[in-house]
Amino acid sequence: MNRHHAKAEVPQKTRVIGFRITDHEHQKIIEAQQALRSLGISGTTSDTLRSILKDFKVESWLDDASKTLRRT
């Protein structure tokens, strides 16, 4: 890890989860990591997902998902 980059915070109490992802989903994670690196934040896949979840709003996601489902 580059010393010039900040590292995402790791909370005190954590849980381990695991699941398989597609190549397309993996590419999205890589793009998110690159975006964070451009902001000076580097870290693992877990750090990237933690950063995404930190600001995740269930209500906004549900609204977007509902709109998408109505279009199909």
mmCIF file of the N, C-alpha and C atoms, coordinates in Angstrom:
data_MODEL
# 
_entry.id   MODEL 
# 
loop_
_atom_site.group_PDB 
_atom_site.id 
_atom_site.type_symbol 
_atom_site.label_atom_id 
_atom_site.label_alt_id 
_atom_site.label_comp_id 
_atom_site.label_asym_id 
_atom_site.label_entity_id 
_atom_site.label_seq_id 
_atom_site.pdbx_PDB_ins_code 
_atom_site.Cartn_x 
_atom_site.Cartn_y 
_atom_site.Cartn_z 
_atom_site.occupancy 
_atom_site.B_iso_or_equiv 
_atom_site.pdbx_formal_charge 
_atom_site.auth_seq_id 
_atom_site.auth_comp_id 
_atom_site.auth_asym_id 
_atom_site.auth_atom_id 
_atom_site.pdbx_PDB_model_num 
ATOM 1   N N  . MET A 1 1  ? 0.846   -1.176  0.000   1.00 0.00 ? 1  MET A N  1 
ATOM 2   C CA . MET A 1 1  ? 0.000   0.000   0.000   1.00 0.00 ? 1  MET A CA 1 
ATOM 3   C C  . MET A 1 1  ? 0.895   1.244   0.000   1.00 0.00 ? 1  MET A C  1 
ATOM 4   N N  . ASN A 1 2  ? 0.547   2.205   -0.783  1.00 0.00 ? 2  ASN A N  1 
ATOM 5   C CA . ASN A 1 2  ? 1.322   3.422   -0.909  1.00 0.00 ? 2  ASN A CA 1 
ATOM 6   C C  . ASN A 1 2  ? 1.207   4.252   0.368   1.00 0.00 ? 2  ASN A C  1 
ATOM 7   N N  . ARG A 1 3  ? 2.333   4.651   0.932   1.00 0.00 ? 3  ARG A N  1 
ATOM 8   C CA . ARG A 1 3  ? 2.325   5.432   2.172   1.00 0.00 ? 3  ARG A CA 1 
ATOM 9   C C  . ARG A 1 3  ? 1.752   6.828   1.980   1.00 0.00 ? 3  ARG A C  1 
ATOM 10  N N  . HIS A 1 4  ? 1.695   7.307   0.749   1.00 0.00 ? 4  HIS A N  1 
ATOM 11  C CA . HIS A 1 4  ? 1.198   8.656   0.494   1.00 0.00 ? 4  HIS A CA 1 
ATOM 12  C C  . HIS A 1 4  ? -0.328  8.710   0.477   1.00 0.00 ? 4  HIS A C  1 
ATOM 13  N N  . HIS A 1 5  ? -0.963  7.571   0.547   1.00 0.00 ? 5  HIS A N  1 
ATOM 14  C CA . HIS A 1 5  ? -2.410  7.510   0.514   1.00 0.00 ? 5  HIS A CA 1 
ATOM 15  C C  . HIS A 1 5  ? -2.963  7.219   1.893   1.00 0.00 ? 5  HIS A C  1 
ATOM 16  N N  . ALA A 1 6  ? -4.101  7.802   2.197   1.00 0.00 ? 6  ALA A N  1 
ATOM 17  C CA . ALA A 1 6  ? -4.792  7.489   3.447   1.00 0.00 ? 6  ALA A CA 1 
ATOM 18  C C  . ALA A 1 6  ? -5.433  6.116   3.325   1.00 0.00 ? 6  ALA A C  1 
ATOM 19  N N  . LYS A 1 7  ? -5.674  5.467   4.440   1.00 0.00 ? 7  LYS A N  1 
ATOM 20  C CA . LYS A 1 7  ? -6.330  4.163   4.433   1.00 0.00 ? 7  LYS A CA 1 
ATOM 21  C C  . LYS A 1 7  ? -7.712  4.317   5.040   1.00 0.00 ? 7  LYS A C  1 
ATOM 22  N N  . ALA A 1 8  ? -8.665  3.582   4.486   1.00 0.00 ? 8  ALA A N  1 
ATOM 23  C CA . ALA A 1 8  ? -10.027 3.637   5.008   1.00 0.00 ? 8  ALA A CA 1 
ATOM 24  C C  . ALA A 1 8  ? -10.043 3.147   6.451   1.00 0.00 ? 8  ALA A C  1 
ATOM 25  N N  . GLU A 1 9  ? -10.915 3.744   7.266   1.00 0.00 ? 9  GLU A N  1 
ATOM 26  C CA . GLU A 1 9  ? -11.027 3.352   8.664   1.00 0.00 ? 9  GLU A CA 1 
ATOM 27  C C  . GLU A 1 9  ? -11.656 1.975   8.801   1.00 0.00 ? 9  GLU A C  1 
ATOM 28  N N  . VAL A 1 10 ? -11.178 1.207   9.784   1.00 0.00 ? 10 VAL A N  1 
ATOM 29  C CA . VAL A 1 10 ? -11.759 -0.097  10.087  1.00 0.00 ? 10 VAL A CA 1 
ATOM 30  C C  . VAL A 1 10 ? -12.442 0.017   11.439  1.00 0.00 ? 10 VAL A C  1 
ATOM 31  N N  . PRO A 1 11 ? -13.738 -0.247  11.501  1.00 0.00 ? 11 PRO A N  1 
ATOM 32  C CA . PRO A 1 11 ? -14.442 -0.139  12.778  1.00 0.00 ? 11 PRO A CA 1 
ATOM 33  C C  . PRO A 1 11 ? -13.948 -1.178  13.784  1.00 0.00 ? 11 PRO A C  1 
ATOM 34  N N  . GLN A 1 12 ? -14.202 -0.932  15.063  1.00 0.00 ? 12 GLN A N  1 
ATOM 35  C CA . GLN A 1 12 ? -13.764 -1.833  16.119  1.00 0.00 ? 12 GLN A CA 1 
ATOM 36  C C  . GLN A 1 12 ? -14.399 -3.216  16.014  1.00 0.00 ? 12 GLN A C  1 
ATOM 37  N N  . LYS A 1 13 ? -15.730 -3.279  15.928  1.00 0.00 ? 13 LYS A N  1 
ATOM 38  C CA . LYS A 1 13 ? -16.422 -4.558  15.861  1.00 0.00 ? 13 LYS A CA 1 
ATOM 39  C C  . LYS A 1 13 ? -16.804 -4.836  14.416  1.00 0.00 ? 13 LYS A C  1 
ATOM 40  N N  . THR A 1 14 ? -16.378 -5.970  13.896  1.00 0.00 ? 14 THR A N  1 
ATOM 41  C CA . THR A 1 14 ? -16.650 -6.283  12.501  1.00 0.00 ? 14 THR A CA 1 
ATOM 42  C C  . THR A 1 14 ? -17.208 -7.691  12.371  1.00 0.00 ? 14 THR A C  1 
ATOM 43  N N  . ARG A 1 15 ? -17.805 -7.985  11.210  1.00 0.00 ? 15 ARG A N  1 
ATOM 44  C CA . ARG A 1 15 ? -18.282 -9.312  10.856  1.00 0.00 ? 15 ARG A CA 1 
ATOM 45  C C  . ARG A 1 15 ? -17.695 -9.674  9.502   1.00 0.00 ? 15 ARG A C  1 
ATOM 46  N N  . VAL A 1 16 ? -17.442 -10.928 9.309   1.00 0.00 ? 16 VAL A N  1 
ATOM 47  C CA . VAL A 1 16 ? -16.915 -11.401 8.032   1.00 0.00 ? 16 VAL A CA 1 
ATOM 48  C C  . VAL A 1 16 ? -18.069 -11.962 7.222   1.00 0.00 ? 16 VAL A C  1 
ATOM 49  N N  . ILE A 1 17 ? -18.193 -11.497 5.967   1.00 0.00 ? 17 ILE A N  1 
ATOM 50  C CA . ILE A 1 17 ? -19.174 -12.061 5.042   1.00 0.00 ? 17 ILE A CA 1 
ATOM 51  C C  . ILE A 1 17 ? -18.429 -12.443 3.772   1.00 0.00 ? 17 ILE A C  1 
ATOM 52  N N  . GLY A 1 18 ? -18.998 -13.336 3.021   1.00 0.00 ? 18 GLY A N  1 
ATOM 53  C CA . GLY A 1 18 ? -18.360 -13.729 1.776   1.00 0.00 ? 18 GLY A CA 1 
ATOM 54  C C  . GLY A 1 18 ? -19.396 -14.171 0.769   1.00 0.00 ? 18 GLY A C  1 
ATOM 55  N N  . PHE A 1 19 ? -19.134 -13.860 -0.495  1.00 0.00 ? 19 PHE A N  1 
ATOM 56  C CA . PHE A 1 19 ? -20.029 -14.274 -1.555  1.00 0.00 ? 19 PHE A CA 1 
ATOM 57  C C  . PHE A 1 19 ? -19.294 -14.196 -2.881  1.00 0.00 ? 19 PHE A C  1 
ATOM 58  N N  . ARG A 1 20 ? -19.807 -14.925 -3.834  1.00 0.00 ? 20 ARG A N  1 
ATOM 59  C CA . ARG A 1 20 ? -19.210 -14.913 -5.169  1.00 0.00 ? 20 ARG A CA 1 
ATOM 60  C C  . ARG A 1 20 ? -19.745 -13.720 -5.953  1.00 0.00 ? 20 ARG A C  1 
ATOM 61  N N  . ILE A 1 21 ? -18.883 -13.159 -6.793  1.00 0.00 ? 21 ILE A N  1 
ATOM 62  C CA . ILE A 1 21 ? -19.303 -12.054 -7.648  1.00 0.00 ? 21 ILE A CA 1 
ATOM 63  C C  . ILE A 1 21 ? -18.953 -12.389 -9.094  1.00 0.00 ? 21 ILE A C  1 
ATOM 64  N N  . THR A 1 22 ? -19.660 -11.753 -10.006 1.00 0.00 ? 22 THR A N  1 
ATOM 65  C CA . THR A 1 22 ? -19.395 -11.944 -11.430 1.00 0.00 ? 22 THR A CA 1 
ATOM 66  C C  . THR A 1 22 ? -18.194 -11.097 -11.847 1.00 0.00 ? 22 THR A C  1 
ATOM 67  N N  . ASP A 1 23 ? -17.693 -11.345 -13.044 1.00 0.00 ? 23 ASP A N  1 
ATOM 68  C CA . ASP A 1 23 ? -16.607 -10.522 -13.574 1.00 0.00 ? 23 ASP A CA 1 
ATOM 69  C C  . ASP A 1 23 ? -17.038 -9.067  -13.701 1.00 0.00 ? 23 ASP A C  1 
ATOM 70  N N  . HIS A 1 24 ? -18.293 -8.850  -14.096 1.00 0.00 ? 24 HIS A N  1 
ATOM 71  C CA . HIS A 1 24 ? -18.822 -7.489  -14.230 1.00 0.00 ? 24 HIS A CA 1 
ATOM 72  C C  . HIS A 1 24 ? -18.851 -6.780  -12.866 1.00 0.00 ? 24 HIS A C  1 
ATOM 73  N N  . GLU A 1 25 ? -19.292 -7.483  -11.833 1.00 0.00 ? 25 GLU A N  1 
ATOM 74  C CA . GLU A 1 25 ? -19.317 -6.898  -10.486 1.00 0.00 ? 25 GLU A CA 1 
ATOM 75  C C  . GLU A 1 25 ? -17.901 -6.621  -9.999  1.00 0.00 ? 25 GLU A C  1 
ATOM 76  N N  . HIS A 1 26 ? -16.976 -7.514  -10.303 1.00 0.00 ? 26 HIS A N  1 
ATOM 77  C CA . HIS A 1 26 ? -15.586 -7.313  -9.904  1.00 0.00 ? 26 HIS A CA 1 
ATOM 78  C C  . HIS A 1 26 ? -15.002 -6.075  -10.591 1.00 0.00 ? 26 HIS A C  1 
ATOM 79  N N  . GLN A 1 27 ? -15.346 -5.890  -11.845 1.00 0.00 ? 27 GLN A N  1 
ATOM 80  C CA . GLN A 1 27 ? -14.873 -4.713  -12.564 1.00 0.00 ? 27 GLN A CA 1 
ATOM 81  C C  . GLN A 1 27 ? -15.387 -3.429  -11.912 1.00 0.00 ? 27 GLN A C  1 
ATOM 82  N N  . LYS A 1 28 ? -16.625 -3.444  -11.444 1.00 0.00 ? 28 LYS A N  1 
ATOM 83  C CA . LYS A 1 28 ? -17.170 -2.266  -10.762 1.00 0.00 ? 28 LYS A CA 1 
ATOM 84  C C  . LYS A 1 28 ? -16.397 -1.970  -9.476  1.00 0.00 ? 28 LYS A C  1 
ATOM 85  N N  . ILE A 1 29 ? -16.010 -3.023  -8.754  1.00 0.00 ? 29 ILE A N  1 
ATOM 86  C CA . ILE A 1 29 ? -15.216 -2.830  -7.534  1.00 0.00 ? 29 ILE A CA 1 
ATOM 87  C C  . ILE A 1 29 ? -13.858 -2.247  -7.886  1.00 0.00 ? 29 ILE A C  1 
ATOM 88  N N  . ILE A 1 30 ? -13.243 -2.739  -8.938  1.00 0.00 ? 30 ILE A N  1 
ATOM 89  C CA . ILE A 1 30 ? -11.947 -2.208  -9.379  1.00 0.00 ? 30 ILE A CA 1 
ATOM 90  C C  . ILE A 1 30 ? -12.084 -0.731  -9.750  1.00 0.00 ? 30 ILE A C  1 
ATOM 91  N N  . GLU A 1 31 ? -13.155 -0.379  -10.457 1.00 0.00 ? 31 GLU A N  1 
ATOM 92  C CA . GLU A 1 31 ? -13.380 1.027   -10.819 1.00 0.00 ? 31 GLU A CA 1 
ATOM 93  C C  . GLU A 1 31 ? -13.576 1.889   -9.581  1.00 0.00 ? 31 GLU A C  1 
ATOM 94  N N  . ALA A 1 32 ? -14.275 1.355   -8.588  1.00 0.00 ? 32 ALA A N  1 
ATOM 95  C CA . ALA A 1 32 ? -14.468 2.101   -7.339  1.00 0.00 ? 32 ALA A CA 1 
ATOM 96  C C  . ALA A 1 32 ? -13.131 2.292   -6.631  1.00 0.00 ? 32 ALA A C  1 
ATOM 97  N N  . GLN A 1 33 ? -12.281 1.258   -6.618  1.00 0.00 ? 33 GLN A N  1 
ATOM 98  C CA . GLN A 1 33 ? -10.953 1.386   -6.009  1.00 0.00 ? 33 GLN A CA 1 
ATOM 99  C C  . GLN A 1 33 ? -10.126 2.449   -6.724  1.00 0.00 ? 33 GLN A C  1 
ATOM 100 N N  . GLN A 1 34 ? -10.188 2.471   -8.050  1.00 0.00 ? 34 GLN A N  1 
ATOM 101 C CA . GLN A 1 34 ? -9.449  3.476   -8.812  1.00 0.00 ? 34 GLN A CA 1 
ATOM 102 C C  . GLN A 1 34 ? -9.952  4.879   -8.503  1.00 0.00 ? 34 GLN A C  1 
ATOM 103 N N  . ALA A 1 35 ? -11.270 5.009   -8.370  1.00 0.00 ? 35 ALA A N  1 
ATOM 104 C CA . ALA A 1 35 ? -11.841 6.323   -8.039  1.00 0.00 ? 35 ALA A CA 1 
ATOM 105 C C  . ALA A 1 35 ? -11.372 6.776   -6.660  1.00 0.00 ? 35 ALA A C  1 
ATOM 106 N N  . LEU A 1 36 ? -11.360 5.854   -5.692  1.00 0.00 ? 36 LEU A N  1 
ATOM 107 C CA . LEU A 1 36 ? -10.888 6.210   -4.353  1.00 0.00 ? 36 LEU A CA 1 
ATOM 108 C C  . LEU A 1 36 ? -9.404  6.561   -4.371  1.00 0.00 ? 36 LEU A C  1 
ATOM 109 N N  . ARG A 1 37 ? -8.619  5.834   -5.153  1.00 0.00 ? 37 ARG A N  1 
ATOM 110 C CA . ARG A 1 37 ? -7.187  6.145   -5.256  1.00 0.00 ? 37 ARG A CA 1 
ATOM 111 C C  . ARG A 1 37 ? -6.971  7.548   -5.811  1.00 0.00 ? 37 ARG A C  1 
ATOM 112 N N  . SER A 1 38 ? -7.839  7.956   -6.748  1.00 0.00 ? 38 SER A N  1 
ATOM 113 C CA . SER A 1 38 ? -7.710  9.306   -7.309  1.00 0.00 ? 38 SER A CA 1 
ATOM 114 C C  . SER A 1 38 ? -7.991  10.376  -6.252  1.00 0.00 ? 38 SER A C  1 
ATOM 115 N N  . LEU A 1 39 ? -8.689  9.975   -5.176  1.00 0.00 ? 39 LEU A N  1 
ATOM 116 C CA . LEU A 1 39 ? -8.956  10.890  -4.064  1.00 0.00 ? 39 LEU A CA 1 
ATOM 117 C C  . LEU A 1 39 ? -7.926  10.757  -2.947  1.00 0.00 ? 39 LEU A C  1 
ATOM 118 N N  . GLY A 1 40 ? -6.927  9.874   -3.173  1.00 0.00 ? 40 GLY A N  1 
ATOM 119 C CA . GLY A 1 40 ? -5.878  9.693   -2.179  1.00 0.00 ? 40 GLY A CA 1 
ATOM 120 C C  . GLY A 1 40 ? -6.168  8.615   -1.157  1.00 0.00 ? 40 GLY A C  1 
ATOM 121 N N  . ILE A 1 41 ? -7.123  7.732   -1.436  1.00 0.00 ? 41 ILE A N  1 
ATOM 122 C CA . ILE A 1 41 ? -7.480  6.656   -0.505  1.00 0.00 ? 41 ILE A CA 1 
ATOM 123 C C  . ILE A 1 41 ? -7.189  5.322   -1.176  1.00 0.00 ? 41 ILE A C  1 
ATOM 124 N N  . SER A 1 42 ? -6.341  4.515   -0.549  1.00 0.00 ? 42 SER A N  1 
ATOM 125 C CA . SER A 1 42 ? -6.057  3.199   -1.107  1.00 0.00 ? 42 SER A CA 1 
ATOM 126 C C  . SER A 1 42 ? -6.385  2.145   -0.060  1.00 0.00 ? 42 SER A C  1 
ATOM 127 N N  . GLY A 1 43 ? -6.543  0.935   -0.520  1.00 0.00 ? 43 GLY A N  1 
ATOM 128 C CA . GLY A 1 43 ? -6.820  -0.145  0.407   1.00 0.00 ? 43 GLY A CA 1 
ATOM 129 C C  . GLY A 1 43 ? -7.294  -1.390  -0.309  1.00 0.00 ? 43 GLY A C  1 
ATOM 130 N N  . THR A 1 44 ? -7.782  -2.315  0.469   1.00 0.00 ? 44 THR A N  1 
ATOM 131 C CA . THR A 1 44 ? -8.227  -3.606  -0.031  1.00 0.00 ? 44 THR A CA 1 
ATOM 132 C C  . THR A 1 44 ? -9.636  -3.514  -0.606  1.00 0.00 ? 44 THR A C  1 
ATOM 133 N N  . THR A 1 45 ? -10.087 -4.621  -1.164  1.00 0.00 ? 45 THR A N  1 
ATOM 134 C CA . THR A 1 45 ? -11.479 -4.704  -1.624  1.00 0.00 ? 45 THR A CA 1 
ATOM 135 C C  . THR A 1 45 ? -12.423 -4.449  -0.457  1.00 0.00 ? 45 THR A C  1 
ATOM 136 N N  . SER A 1 46 ? -12.110 -4.991  0.700   1.00 0.00 ? 46 SER A N  1 
ATOM 137 C CA . SER A 1 46 ? -12.944 -4.766  1.887   1.00 0.00 ? 46 SER A CA 1 
ATOM 138 C C  . SER A 1 46 ? -13.026 -3.285  2.235   1.00 0.00 ? 46 SER A C  1 
ATOM 139 N N  . ASP A 1 47 ? -11.888 -2.596  2.146   1.00 0.00 ? 47 ASP A N  1 
ATOM 140 C CA . ASP A 1 47 ? -11.876 -1.158  2.422   1.00 0.00 ? 47 ASP A CA 1 
ATOM 141 C C  . ASP A 1 47 ? -12.770 -0.406  1.440   1.00 0.00 ? 47 ASP A C  1 
ATOM 142 N N  . THR A 1 48 ? -12.722 -0.821  0.172   1.00 0.00 ? 48 THR A N  1 
ATOM 143 C CA . THR A 1 48 ? -13.545 -0.179  -0.849  1.00 0.00 ? 48 THR A CA 1 
ATOM 144 C C  . THR A 1 48 ? -15.020 -0.395  -0.573  1.00 0.00 ? 48 THR A C  1 
ATOM 145 N N  . LEU A 1 49 ? -15.402 -1.633  -0.288  1.00 0.00 ? 49 LEU A N  1 
ATOM 146 C CA . LEU A 1 49 ? -16.811 -1.919  0.015   1.00 0.00 ? 49 LEU A CA 1 
ATOM 147 C C  . LEU A 1 49 ? -17.258 -1.201  1.284   1.00 0.00 ? 49 LEU A C  1 
ATOM 148 N N  . ARG A 1 50 ? -16.371 -1.112  2.268   1.00 0.00 ? 50 ARG A N  1 
ATOM 149 C CA . ARG A 1 50 ? -16.703 -0.392  3.506   1.00 0.00 ? 50 ARG A CA 1 
ATOM 150 C C  . ARG A 1 50 ? -16.954 1.089   3.207   1.00 0.00 ? 50 ARG A C  1 
ATOM 151 N N  . SER A 1 51 ? -16.142 1.672   2.315   1.00 0.00 ? 51 SER A N  1 
ATOM 152 C CA . SER A 1 51 ? -16.340 3.078   1.945   1.00 0.00 ? 51 SER A CA 1 
ATOM 153 C C  . SER A 1 51 ? -17.682 3.283   1.251   1.00 0.00 ? 51 SER A C  1 
ATOM 154 N N  . ILE A 1 52 ? -18.054 2.336   0.388   1.00 0.00 ? 52 ILE A N  1 
ATOM 155 C CA . ILE A 1 52 ? -19.348 2.426   -0.301  1.00 0.00 ? 52 ILE A CA 1 
ATOM 156 C C  . ILE A 1 52 ? -20.484 2.319   0.705   1.00 0.00 ? 52 ILE A C  1 
ATOM 157 N N  . LEU A 1 53 ? -20.399 1.356   1.606   1.00 0.00 ? 53 LEU A N  1 
ATOM 158 C CA . LEU A 1 53 ? -21.470 1.144   2.580   1.00 0.00 ? 53 LEU A CA 1 
ATOM 159 C C  . LEU A 1 53 ? -21.596 2.287   3.583   1.00 0.00 ? 53 LEU A C  1 
ATOM 160 N N  . LYS A 1 54 ? -20.498 2.980   3.839   1.00 0.00 ? 54 LYS A N  1 
ATOM 161 C CA . LYS A 1 54 ? -20.515 4.081   4.802   1.00 0.00 ? 54 LYS A CA 1 
ATOM 162 C C  . LYS A 1 54 ? -21.570 5.133   4.438   1.00 0.00 ? 54 LYS A C  1 
ATOM 163 N N  . ASP A 1 55 ? -21.686 5.437   3.154   1.00 0.00 ? 55 ASP A N  1 
ATOM 164 C CA . ASP A 1 55 ? -22.622 6.467   2.707   1.00 0.00 ? 55 ASP A CA 1 
ATOM 165 C C  . ASP A 1 55 ? -23.851 5.902   2.010   1.00 0.00 ? 55 ASP A C  1 
ATOM 166 N N  . PHE A 1 56 ? -24.025 4.585   2.067   1.00 0.00 ? 56 PHE A N  1 
ATOM 167 C CA . PHE A 1 56 ? -25.143 3.934   1.387   1.00 0.00 ? 56 PHE A CA 1 
ATOM 168 C C  . PHE A 1 56 ? -26.463 4.315   2.052   1.00 0.00 ? 56 PHE A C  1 
ATOM 169 N N  . LYS A 1 57 ? -27.426 4.744   1.252   1.00 0.00 ? 57 LYS A N  1 
ATOM 170 C CA . LYS A 1 57 ? -28.758 5.105   1.748   1.00 0.00 ? 57 LYS A CA 1 
ATOM 171 C C  . LYS A 1 57 ? -29.757 4.099   1.191   1.00 0.00 ? 57 LYS A C  1 
ATOM 172 N N  . VAL A 1 58 ? -30.326 3.278   2.056   1.00 0.00 ? 58 VAL A N  1 
ATOM 173 C CA . VAL A 1 58 ? -31.263 2.240   1.626   1.00 0.00 ? 58 VAL A CA 1 
ATOM 174 C C  . VAL A 1 58 ? -32.458 2.856   0.908   1.00 0.00 ? 58 VAL A C  1 
ATOM 175 N N  . GLU A 1 59 ? -32.954 3.983   1.414   1.00 0.00 ? 59 GLU A N  1 
ATOM 176 C CA . GLU A 1 59 ? -34.131 4.615   0.821   1.00 0.00 ? 59 GLU A CA 1 
ATOM 177 C C  . GLU A 1 59 ? -33.880 5.037   -0.624  1.00 0.00 ? 59 GLU A C  1 
ATOM 178 N N  . SER A 1 60 ? -32.728 5.628   -0.876  1.00 0.00 ? 60 SER A N  1 
ATOM 179 C CA . SER A 1 60 ? -32.387 6.056   -2.235  1.00 0.00 ? 60 SER A CA 1 
ATOM 180 C C  . SER A 1 60 ? -32.223 4.854   -3.156  1.00 0.00 ? 60 SER A C  1 
ATOM 181 N N  . TRP A 1 61 ? -31.553 3.821   -2.651  1.00 0.00 ? 61 TRP A N  1 
ATOM 182 C CA . TRP A 1 61 ? -31.365 2.613   -3.449  1.00 0.00 ? 61 TRP A CA 1 
ATOM 183 C C  . TRP A 1 61 ? -32.704 1.970   -3.779  1.00 0.00 ? 61 TRP A C  1 
ATOM 184 N N  . LEU A 1 62 ? -33.599 1.896   -2.795  1.00 0.00 ? 62 LEU A N  1 
ATOM 185 C CA . LEU A 1 62 ? -34.913 1.293   -3.014  1.00 0.00 ? 62 LEU A CA 1 
ATOM 186 C C  . LEU A 1 62 ? -35.721 2.091   -4.032  1.00 0.00 ? 62 LEU A C  1 
ATOM 187 N N  . ASP A 1 63 ? -35.645 3.404   -3.950  1.00 0.00 ? 63 ASP A N  1 
ATOM 188 C CA . ASP A 1 63 ? -36.346 4.254   -4.918  1.00 0.00 ? 63 ASP A CA 1 
ATOM 189 C C  . ASP A 1 63 ? -35.817 4.011   -6.336  1.00 0.00 ? 63 ASP A C  1 
ATOM 190 N N  . ASP A 1 64 ? -34.486 3.986   -6.481  1.00 0.00 ? 64 ASP A N  1 
ATOM 191 C CA . ASP A 1 64 ? -33.881 3.725   -7.795  1.00 0.00 ? 64 ASP A CA 1 
ATOM 192 C C  . ASP A 1 64 ? -34.238 2.330   -8.307  1.00 0.00 ? 64 ASP A C  1 
ATOM 193 N N  . ALA A 1 65 ? -34.190 1.330   -7.428  1.00 0.00 ? 65 ALA A N  1 
ATOM 194 C CA . ALA A 1 65 ? -34.513 -0.037  -7.827  1.00 0.00 ? 65 ALA A CA 1 
ATOM 195 C C  . ALA A 1 65 ? -35.975 -0.146  -8.268  1.00 0.00 ? 65 ALA A C  1 
ATOM 196 N N  . SER A 1 66 ? -36.856 0.522   -7.548  1.00 0.00 ? 66 SER A N  1 
ATOM 197 C CA . SER A 1 66 ? -38.284 0.497   -7.911  1.00 0.00 ? 66 SER A CA 1 
ATOM 198 C C  . SER A 1 66 ? -38.516 1.118   -9.277  1.00 0.00 ? 66 SER A C  1 
ATOM 199 N N  . LYS A 1 67 ? -37.853 2.238   -9.549  1.00 0.00 ? 67 LYS A N  1 
ATOM 200 C CA . LYS A 1 67 ? -37.973 2.892   -10.849 1.00 0.00 ? 67 LYS A CA 1 
ATOM 201 C C  . LYS A 1 67 ? -37.455 1.985   -11.969 1.00 0.00 ? 67 LYS A C  1 
ATOM 202 N N  . THR A 1 68 ? -36.334 1.333   -11.714 1.00 0.00 ? 68 THR A N  1 
ATOM 203 C CA . THR A 1 68 ? -35.764 0.421   -12.713 1.00 0.00 ? 68 THR A CA 1 
ATOM 204 C C  . THR A 1 68 ? -36.695 -0.737  -12.981 1.00 0.00 ? 68 THR A C  1 
ATOM 205 N N  . LEU A 1 69 ? -37.274 -1.309  -11.957 1.00 0.00 ? 69 LEU A N  1 
ATOM 206 C CA . LEU A 1 69 ? -38.177 -2.447  -12.132 1.00 0.00 ? 69 LEU A CA 1 
ATOM 207 C C  . LEU A 1 69 ? -39.452 -2.060  -12.888 1.00 0.00 ? 69 LEU A C  1 
ATOM 208 N N  . ARG A 1 70 ? -39.916 -0.856  -12.695 1.00 0.00 ? 70 ARG A N  1 
ATOM 209 C CA . ARG A 1 70 ? -41.117 -0.389  -13.409 1.00 0.00 ? 70 ARG A CA 1 
ATOM 210 C C  . ARG A 1 70 ? -40.859 -0.229  -14.897 1.00 0.00 ? 70 ARG A C  1 
ATOM 211 N N  . ARG A 1 71 ? -39.582 0.060   -15.261 1.00 0.00 ? 71 ARG A N  1 
ATOM 212 C CA . ARG A 1 71 ? -39.222 0.244   -16.661 1.00 0.00 ? 71 ARG A CA 1 
ATOM 213 C C  . ARG A 1 71 ? -39.141 -1.080  -17.407 1.00 0.00 ? 71 ARG A C  1 
ATOM 214 N N  . THR A 1 72 ? -38.942 -2.179  -16.690 1.00 0.00 ? 72 THR A N  1 
ATOM 215 C CA . THR A 1 72 ? -38.767 -3.479  -17.370 1.00 0.00 ? 72 THR A CA 1 
ATOM 216 C C  . THR A 1 72 ? -40.079 -4.204  -17.523 1.00 0.00 ? 72 THR A C  1 
# 
